[in-house]
């Protein structure tokens, strides 16, 4: 009877993480979705650059910078924030990204440093600044984040606590027999909604409408508040990750590492929104005179 109810109420998730395998060579859904998020972001930036008169030749260094920073930063973030003791004892595992372990907070921090390099190299010549870049990243990143979380779903990883809600997933390939919150989908849908909001706000802003203020920095600040605010609340449904996070939560800590790391980003977002209305810099790029 229990098995029958589970088959009716819950989603039995038994999807292979591999698109195909040839010998030891394997292509994963996660990898495809990860790359597709960056490709979509590249396409979005091509539209932003065309709209605001930026040369298309600057798109490639932007893409390479984002890919390198996201991968390296997310890996180091996982190592430092979630399982440092393990990696100190097994330093060779740090490079084995295919074993899993990427932290979005680490990727976000690394991208912020990468943007500094990009602006230092191209900003003065093309009349752009740091905030101009991150405002547009605030539109593209939620879509990339959605793709990555769908990749986590295909890997049957980073899911939530057991649940009785009818949309619960039984992650068969991870050895589960009870339904769990599909927190990968919760995040993916949240990121999709945030990306759409950012895109609509950006394209609604026109130079011919000075009476409708949307200043430089507002999109980035709103992005930080919405994305990391969503991440903070979804963490309440998510099982603690391995390592220090799991140990701390088992000891009775109220907030996990993902929540603690989200709080500074939310606070920073509020500060940036306030700053944007004090500075009143135009959202759209203007040609040098």
PyMOL commands that set and color helices and strands:
alter all, ss='L'
color gray80, all
select helices_A, chain A and resi 2-9+29-51+58-81+84-89+91-95+97-99+104-126+130-154+172-174+183-204+218-237+244-250+257-279
alter helices_A, ss='H'
color red, helices_A
select strands_A, chain A and resi 11-13+18-22+25-28+169-171
alter strands_A, ss='S'
color yellow, strands_A
deselect
rebuild
show_as cartoon
